[in-house]
Amino acid sequence: MPRRPSHRSLDARHGASRRRGRILRVGRREEGQSLVEFALILTPLLFLLLGIVQFGFIFQAYITLSSATREAARDATVYVYDTTLTKAQNDTARNNIAKSSLLAAFNGLAKTSPNFVNGSSWTTTSGTGTVTSTNGDMTVTYVLPSTVTDSDPRAGWRVSVSASYHLDIIVPIIGNLLPKDSNGRFVIPAAVTMVIN
């Protein structure tokens, strides 16, 4: 005849099953708590990640634009003066070479409006020892230092090439924190000054 379990062993089994039930309930509550904590952490984490991505685009555009203005200024300094042209015509030719160098060094950046405005003509203003030519988002400035004697080829003059690039903001939340132009783009400036040979 089989032995009947004692009351003690029945109580022990019921106690163990109760403890298991409590542990399962506590485990389910902790899983729910973990899910809520993860949801609370996920939002700022995504915001931070998107900020890093947007900053990467801004930094890449700044590095490219800085490099492009350096190339433009270098090509402006080594321009060979054409004696068959006037001083103003040589300035325009030098400016066009600088603009071509700038656009060639843009790599992946957009070379047209609305990101970068450029046209075919230059607006030139002159002052004492200063000539400034502007073409959209690009400016070429010639400055005569006090220690240099003026000459038609502008040897010894300082040439400054500056450009502005209007970068599209792809992360709208980050865009609210950055200064923008009238079209909602972040303006990245770059300028380089060199001496004309």
Secondary structure by P-SEA (a helix, b strand, c coil): ccccccaaaaaaaaaaaaaaaaaaaaaaaaaaaaaaaaaaaaaaaaaaaaaaaaaaaaaaaaaaaaaaaaaaaaaaaaccccccccaaaaaaaaaaaaaaaaaaaccccccccccbbbccbbbbbbcccbbbbbcccbbbbbbbccccccccccccbbbbbbbbbbbbbccaaaaaaccccccbbbbbbbbbbbbcc
